[in-house]
Amino acid sequence: MSKDDVLGYSSHDWRKHTDDAIVRDDVNKTFAKVNDCVVSFKNPRTLQIEEADLSRLIRVFVNNFESHKRSVK
């Protein structure tokens, strides 16, 4: 039985760390919550359109930053 935290996320759900994060569009002066955003892109290896939750990309960035400090810019 898993317990949810105050925000309603389970203990292993990374989105609890990005709950207050926003995406800023400086051109259109708009904002969106990170946990509500999905990134669509064409995979350069397969040429297929893929989607990824923006919160997942932040998790990958943070993990890479911590383990490969020289390679993340």
C-alpha positions, 0 to 999 in steps of 0.5 A, spaced: 500 500 500 503 506 497 502 513 501 500 519 497 504 525 499 500 532 500 500 534 493 497 527 491 503 524 488 506 517 490 513 516 494 516 514 487 513 519 483 518 524 480 513 529 478 512 531 486 519 535 485 516 539 479 509 541 481 511 548 482 515 548 476 513 552 470 515 553 462 516 560 460 515 562 453 518 569 452 515 571 445 508 570 447 509 571 454 505 565 457 506 560 462 504 553 463 505 548 469 511 543 467 507 537 470 501 539 464 506 539 458 509 534 453 514 535 448 513 532 441 519 531 437 522 527 431 527 522 433 533 523 429 535 515 429 528 513 427 525 519 424 519 517 428 515 522 432 515 521 439 513 524 446 516 525 453 513 528 459 517 535 460 517 533 468 521 526 465 526 530 461 527 534 468 529 528 471 534 526 466 537 532 466 538 532 474 540 525 474 545 526 468 548 533 471 549 529 478 553 524 475 556 527 469 557 534 471 562 535 465 557 533 459 551 537 461 551 544 459 
